[in-house]
Amino acid sequence: MWTVVLLCCACAAYWLWSRKTRSTTEPPVLPGAWPIVGHALRFVGDSCHCWNTFNAMKNEIHDLGGVATVPLGPRTFYFVTDPDDCSTVLNTCLEKDDIYEFVKPFLGEGLATGKVSIWKNHRKLLNPAFNQSVLDTFMGVFNSQSRKLVRELEKEAGKGPFDHWAYTRVNALETLGLTSLGIDFTDLNRSTQYLEALETLFSTLIERFAKFWWHSPYTFAFSKLKKKQDAVIKILHNTSNTVLQKRKSELTGNVCSERSVIPGTRFKALLDLMLELKAEKGAFNDREIREQVDLAILGGHDTSANVLMFTMILLGSCPEAQDKAFAEIRKVLGDGDRDVEKADLSKLVYLEAVLKESMRMFTTAPAVARKLDKDVKLKNCTLSAGMSCGLFLFAVHKHPMWGPDVHEFKPERWLEPGRLPDNPNAFATFSLGRRMCIGKNYAFMSMKTTIAHVIRNYRITADHTKLKLKVDVILKPADGYYISIEKRA
């Protein structure tokens, strides 16, 4: 008994001492912190509660000048919502925070989670797979998969509200497989199992974050949640290992897909490039290739499908914007049913504005975190080396610099002079700085092609004001993704 009392007293004394000895140049402490646990108890709850807590903190941190010190149980974070300060941190400190250790059992040292030394080498090696020469060859797949989605959606036309996430997600997974990986997921009969396992993994990661006593790998090792997480990771790794072995056997047997080698160039699709680098230079081993495949599957399908899902809801909620998008599609593509060509993408300017506004309204990856390996001087304070820093990208998209209509869906703001913030860091969907998403151009090409086919064929009805959101690593609706569609004449 006395041991517990003494321990509590010691922790309280340390907490008071740490507050007293804080540098005056550091960000202010977010008000309302409890002794010892800080603000950690605010996050205890489900993924909807976590999202509501992040949103409330966003407003509080804005009021404090865009940066705050936030104690969370045994750890203390800096949280940043100011666009310029986010850019400064992301360009100064490239090392991912220890919080990414939560997902490393799945993603290992892939581009999104890896140590800087590994990331620099692998990013340089993988850049050619995202060269525009490679991406242009995917247009045929983007069109055929978009047409497949249109056919799948036809069964829902005229039948009232339905969950379109189930369609966009499977379609995006198959598209990613047919392009960057050279694998047909429908042949593997694993897509549904994989997607269910991924959903479960996301929920376990958020539950662990919300319960700070499981942050330590030593306490987490004895939890039932750890056993649950291990089981779903085994399913996910079995799928990526199957993809890897299948592609290796095809290449060994000289069964080369159209997407493997781009005629007249030195470029190859992602998986084939890694396999070649392994064979010729020993640049990757099987584990490293699998980690990049896991990340490619996750980042290449889940985020794009999520953006498409939110975009359909927003267009269904704003008939005027949907009519403008449809008019532009008819103007560029004509009244027939021809494919979207590479040259068409640059002409679909309003459609791109719709996608960007959707990503601003609902930021798919709401936050990233960095480990500060040096002191970082921001506009109004200094962040100390050795600390953790969370960058609220969703808060950047709701910063007051966007104007009084910041919470409204206004695609026109991307096209009219003076409507956008005069700040290159105001849009951070693909993150900021040198470790921003490698697949940005792939995502835009795929999403523009898909949404063009869908809007050309269907009128959508929805109501985004009824959305209840949650954060399961990425931002999602909590209670359904429902739209209604009607076939266009």
Secondary structure, DSSP 8 states (H G I E B T S, - for coil): -HHHHHHHHHHHHHHHHHHHT--TTS--B-TT-BTTTBTGGGG-S-HHHHHHHHHHHHHHHHHTTSEEEEEETTEEEEEE--HHHHHHHHHH--SB-GGGGGTHHHHTT-TTTS-HHHHHHHHHHHGGGGSHHHHHTTHHHHHHHHHHHHHHHGGGTTS--EETHHHHHHHHHHHHIIIII---HHHHT-HHHHHHHHHHHHHHHHHHHHSGGGSSHHHHTTSHHHHHHHHHHHHHHHHHHHHHHHHHHHHHTT---TTTB-TTSS-B-HHHHHHHHHHHH----HHHHHHHHHHHHIIIIIHHHHHHHHHHHHHHH-HHHHHHHHHHHHHHH-SS-----HHHHTT-HHHHHHHHHHHHHS-SS-EEEEE-SS-EE-SS-EE-TT-EEEEEHHHHTT-GGG-TTTTS--GGGGTSTTSS-S-TTS--TT-SSTTS-TTHHHHHHHHHHHHHHHHHHEEEE--GGG--EEESSSEEESS--EEEEEE--
